[in-house]
Amino acid sequence: MKTHEIISINESDLVGALKTMSLDQLEKHAKQIIKDMGSDNYAGLMTEAMQVVKAESDQAQKFQALQNTIRDFLPNEAVMSDIYARLAAILMMILSRKFSSIMAKS
């Protein structure tokens, strides 16, 4: 799946598509979306995303806080406001998989 398809896929199909992707594919899409939004600082956004996820206890608030962080972090405003939600879903999936991987190793 190409990044532009991730951006335009029906929202109800997005999570299913993300679940089938490898971590490398998810990161590739996240980096491309971040680049399209005017930044090449994937590591910086992931650092902020980890802090947001750690700080918020409620899942719904966590997701909204992550979207706000993404919106504030990226220099270009999105014409399509749900781009922040899509990128937040990708970042949450990446963090979840990385956390699961770390826990499996210990």
C-alpha positions as CSV (number, residue, x, y, z in Angstrom):
1,M,0.0,0.0,0.0
2,K,1.3,3.5,-0.9
3,T,1.3,6.4,1.5
4,H,-1.3,8.3,-0.5
5,E,-3.6,5.3,-0.2
6,I,-3.2,5.4,3.6
7,I,-4.2,9.1,3.5
8,S,-7.2,8.4,1.4
9,I,-8.4,5.0,2.5
10,N,-11.9,4.8,4.1
11,E,-11.4,5.4,7.8
12,S,-13.2,2.2,8.7
13,D,-10.7,0.2,6.7
14,L,-7.6,2.1,7.9
15,V,-7.1,0.2,11.2
16,G,-7.4,-3.1,9.5
17,A,-4.9,-2.1,6.9
18,L,-2.5,-0.8,9.5
19,K,-2.7,-4.1,11.5
20,T,-1.5,-6.1,8.5
21,M,1.5,-3.9,7.9
22,S,5.0,-4.6,9.3
23,L,6.7,-2.2,11.6
24,D,9.0,-1.1,8.8
25,Q,6.0,-0.3,6.6
26,L,4.3,1.7,9.3
27,E,7.4,3.7,10.0
28,K,7.9,4.3,6.2
29,H,4.4,5.7,5.9
30,A,4.8,7.8,9.1
31,K,8.0,9.3,7.9
32,Q,6.5,10.1,4.5
33,I,3.5,11.8,6.0
34,I,5.7,13.7,8.3
35,K,7.9,14.8,5.4
36,D,4.8,15.8,3.4
37,M,3.8,17.9,6.3
38,G,7.1,19.8,6.2
39,S,9.4,18.0,8.7
40,D,12.1,15.4,8.6
41,N,12.2,15.0,12.3
42,Y,10.6,11.6,12.8
43,A,12.7,10.9,15.9
44,G,11.6,14.1,17.5
45,L,8.0,13.5,16.9
46,M,8.2,10.0,18.2
47,T,9.9,11.3,21.3
48,E,7.0,13.7,21.9
49,A,4.5,11.0,21.0
50,M,6.0,8.6,23.7
51,Q,5.8,11.4,26.3
52,V,2.1,12.0,25.4
53,V,1.2,8.3,25.5
54,K,3.0,7.9,28.8
55,A,1.4,11.0,30.4
56,E,-2.2,10.3,29.5
57,S,-4.1,7.5,31.2
58,D,-7.4,7.6,29.3
59,Q,-7.1,6.1,25.8
60,A,-9.5,8.6,24.1
61,Q,-7.6,11.6,25.7
62,K,-4.3,10.0,24.8
63,F,-5.4,9.8,21.1
64,Q,-6.6,13.4,21.1
65,A,-3.5,14.7,22.9
66,L,-1.4,12.9,20.3
67,Q,-3.3,14.5,17.5
68,N,-2.8,17.9,19.1
69,T,0.9,17.2,19.6
70,I,1.3,16.2,15.9
71,R,-0.6,19.4,14.8
72,D,1.7,21.6,17.0
73,F,4.9,19.7,15.9
74,L,4.5,19.8,12.2
75,P,5.2,23.1,10.4
76,N,2.5,22.8,7.6
77,E,-1.1,22.8,8.5
78,A,-3.1,20.0,6.9
79,V,-5.9,20.9,4.5
80,M,-7.4,17.5,5.4
81,S,-7.8,17.7,9.2
82,D,-8.1,13.9,9.5
83,I,-4.5,13.5,8.5
84,Y,-3.6,14.2,12.1
85,A,-5.9,11.3,13.2
86,R,-4.4,9.0,10.6
87,L,-0.9,9.8,11.5
88,A,-1.8,9.5,15.2
89,A,-3.2,6.0,14.5
90,I,0.0,5.0,12.7
91,L,2.2,6.3,15.5
92,M,0.1,4.6,18.2
93,M,0.5,1.3,16.2
94,I,4.3,1.8,16.0
95,L,4.6,2.5,19.7
96,S,2.4,-0.4,20.6
97,R,4.4,-2.8,18.5
98,K,7.7,-1.5,19.8
99,F,6.5,-1.7,23.4
100,S,5.3,-5.3,22.8
101,S,8.6,-6.2,21.3
102,I,10.5,-4.8,24.3
103,M,8.2,-6.6,26.7
104,A,8.6,-9.9,24.8
105,K,12.4,-9.7,25.1
106,S,12.4,-9.2,28.9
